[in-house]
Amino acid sequence: MEEENKKVNGGAENEPTGTENKTQTFDEVLSNKEYQAEFDRRVQKAIETAKGKWQEINDAEKSEAEKLAKMNKEQKLEYEAQKEKQEKENILAELNAYKMKEEAVKIASEKGLEVSLLDLIDFKTVTAEKLNENIDNLSTVFNKAVEKSVNERLKEDAPITKTTSTINKKTISRASY
């Protein structure tokens, strides 16, 4: 990075030359072949990514249009109704999941459970009955893990028993005189 800055600033690194360092324009920076090549690679990659996304969207719309073109009026109306119904169900499921998560946060807070553990629950598929069960299970597992961790930290090592011989005591006693 520092090396690139030297190149961009013309190799000058805060050298007192009597003139101020001129900041280069984008065109001046790109006049360096290395920078121009890197810029071209990045632009090309961005173009390819955008083109791929556009192609996916275009293909989906094209297949949708072909499907609709093959249908008669009655089938088109039925298809549109099904599509609207599916969108409605998705929106209701998302709203329900949001409400379930709000309720789960309340329950978890009351039980003293860490709210971040609720991320383990898929609120789009869980029912109200299963929600309480899942929260109880999370609470139980969490409390057991905390208890185990606390017990391990509080656990003391077994006391070390030292036996001293009478010879050592006598030797020590004589040496202290």
PLY file of the C-alpha trace (Angstrom):
ply
format ascii 1.0
element vertex 177
property float x
property float y
property float z
element edge 176
property int vertex1
property int vertex2
end_header
0.00 0.00 0.00
2.78 2.39 0.93
4.54 1.43 -2.27
1.42 2.27 -4.27
1.18 5.64 -2.55
4.77 6.38 -3.54
3.94 5.55 -7.14
0.79 7.68 -7.10
2.59 10.59 -5.49
5.43 10.39 -7.95
7.78 8.56 -5.58
7.91 11.45 -3.13
7.33 10.62 0.50
6.96 13.87 2.36
10.28 15.09 1.06
10.86 18.78 1.53
11.40 19.80 -2.09
10.28 23.36 -1.75
7.11 22.62 -3.74
3.96 20.94 -2.54
3.13 17.44 -3.76
0.48 17.58 -6.43
-2.44 15.19 -6.05
-2.84 13.23 -9.25
-6.12 13.07 -11.09
-7.81 9.80 -11.92
-6.64 10.03 -15.54
-3.04 10.61 -14.42
-3.18 7.57 -12.14
-4.57 5.44 -14.98
-1.74 6.53 -17.24
0.35 4.01 -15.28
-0.09 0.72 -17.18
-0.29 -1.40 -14.01
-3.14 0.67 -12.60
-4.90 0.78 -15.96
-4.72 -3.03 -16.27
-6.08 -3.55 -12.76
-8.86 -1.03 -13.36
-9.80 -2.76 -16.61
-9.91 -6.17 -14.86
-12.20 -4.86 -12.14
-14.52 -3.10 -14.57
-14.73 -6.22 -16.72
-15.54 -8.37 -13.69
-18.30 -5.95 -12.64
-19.74 -5.96 -16.15
-19.76 -9.78 -16.26
-21.46 -9.99 -12.86
-24.12 -7.47 -13.84
-24.63 -9.20 -17.18
-25.09 -12.56 -15.45
-27.67 -11.15 -13.04
-29.48 -9.39 -15.88
-29.50 -12.65 -17.88
-31.05 -14.57 -14.97
-33.79 -11.97 -14.54
-34.39 -11.81 -18.28
-34.60 -15.61 -18.57
-37.10 -15.80 -15.70
-39.28 -13.09 -17.26
-39.02 -14.74 -20.68
-40.05 -18.15 -19.36
-42.93 -16.50 -17.49
-44.05 -14.75 -20.67
-43.80 -17.98 -22.69
-45.83 -19.81 -20.06
-48.51 -17.12 -20.15
-48.55 -17.10 -23.98
-49.36 -20.81 -24.06
-52.33 -20.38 -21.72
-55.85 -19.43 -22.64
-57.71 -16.63 -20.90
-59.14 -18.85 -18.17
-55.79 -20.47 -17.40
-54.10 -17.07 -17.26
-56.63 -15.84 -14.71
-56.19 -19.01 -12.65
-52.40 -18.73 -12.85
-52.46 -15.07 -11.79
-54.82 -15.92 -8.91
-52.47 -18.70 -7.76
-49.52 -16.36 -8.00
-51.30 -13.68 -5.96
-52.38 -16.28 -3.40
-48.79 -17.51 -3.03
-47.51 -13.95 -2.56
-50.19 -13.32 0.05
-49.26 -16.52 1.92
-45.59 -15.55 1.87
-46.34 -12.10 3.25
-48.59 -13.54 5.97
-45.95 -16.11 6.88
-43.34 -13.35 7.18
-45.67 -11.25 9.35
-46.49 -14.27 11.51
-42.78 -15.04 11.92
-42.17 -11.46 13.02
-44.98 -11.64 15.60
-43.74 -15.03 16.82
-40.26 -13.65 17.29
-41.60 -10.69 19.29
-43.51 -13.06 21.55
-40.49 -15.33 21.89
-38.34 -12.38 22.97
-40.87 -11.53 25.68
-41.00 -15.11 26.93
-37.23 -15.51 26.85
-36.73 -12.25 28.73
-39.17 -13.37 31.43
-37.30 -16.65 31.82
-33.90 -14.92 31.90
-32.79 -16.62 28.70
-30.23 -14.96 26.44
-32.27 -13.48 23.58
-29.57 -14.20 20.98
-30.30 -17.92 21.42
-33.66 -17.36 19.73
-31.82 -17.14 16.42
-31.71 -20.94 16.56
-35.49 -21.09 16.05
-37.02 -20.95 12.57
-39.97 -18.66 13.19
-41.43 -19.19 9.71
-42.23 -22.83 10.44
-42.69 -23.01 14.22
-46.16 -23.09 15.75
-47.16 -21.28 18.95
-47.26 -24.56 20.88
-43.84 -25.60 19.66
-42.44 -22.14 20.39
-42.89 -22.51 24.16
-41.45 -26.01 24.00
-38.42 -24.80 22.02
-37.81 -21.93 24.43
-38.04 -24.30 27.39
-35.55 -26.66 25.73
-33.16 -23.79 24.93
-33.47 -22.54 28.50
-32.73 -25.97 29.92
-29.73 -26.55 27.68
-28.40 -23.04 28.30
-28.75 -23.33 32.09
-27.05 -26.74 32.10
-24.17 -25.39 30.04
-23.77 -22.41 32.37
-23.91 -24.65 35.44
-21.33 -27.01 33.97
-19.02 -24.12 33.12
-19.38 -22.59 36.58
-18.74 -25.95 38.27
-15.62 -26.49 36.19
-14.26 -23.09 37.12
-15.04 -23.55 40.80
-13.65 -27.05 40.90
-10.62 -27.27 43.19
-7.67 -29.52 42.68
-7.30 -32.42 45.07
-5.18 -31.46 48.08
-1.56 -32.51 47.84
-0.44 -34.59 50.80
3.21 -34.39 51.71
4.87 -36.80 53.99
8.03 -35.78 55.74
10.46 -38.22 57.14
11.86 -37.93 60.63
15.41 -37.92 59.25
14.77 -34.72 57.33
13.29 -33.07 60.44
16.32 -34.01 62.52
18.70 -32.81 59.85
16.87 -29.56 59.56
16.73 -29.13 63.33
20.49 -29.61 63.71
21.24 -27.29 60.83
19.25 -24.47 62.37
21.36 -24.47 65.61
0 1
1 2
2 3
3 4
4 5
5 6
6 7
7 8
8 9
9 10
10 11
11 12
12 13
13 14
14 15
15 16
16 17
17 18
18 19
19 20
20 21
21 22
22 23
23 24
24 25
25 26
26 27
27 28
28 29
29 30
30 31
31 32
32 33
33 34
34 35
35 36
36 37
37 38
38 39
39 40
40 41
41 42
42 43
43 44
44 45
45 46
46 47
47 48
48 49
49 50
50 51
51 52
52 53
53 54
54 55
55 56
56 57
57 58
58 59
59 60
60 61
61 62
62 63
63 64
64 65
65 66
66 67
67 68
68 69
69 70
70 71
71 72
72 73
73 74
74 75
75 76
76 77
77 78
78 79
79 80
80 81
81 82
82 83
83 84
84 85
85 86
86 87
87 88
88 89
89 90
90 91
91 92
92 93
93 94
94 95
95 96
96 97
97 98
98 99
99 100
100 101
101 102
102 103
103 104
104 105
105 106
106 107
107 108
108 109
109 110
110 111
111 112
112 113
113 114
114 115
115 116
116 117
117 118
118 119
119 120
120 121
121 122
122 123
123 124
124 125
125 126
126 127
127 128
128 129
129 130
130 131
131 132
132 133
133 134
134 135
135 136
136 137
137 138
138 139
139 140
140 141
141 142
142 143
143 144
144 145
145 146
146 147
147 148
148 149
149 150
150 151
151 152
152 153
153 154
154 155
155 156
156 157
157 158
158 159
159 160
160 161
161 162
162 163
163 164
164 165
165 166
166 167
167 168
168 169
169 170
170 171
171 172
172 173
173 174
174 175
175 176
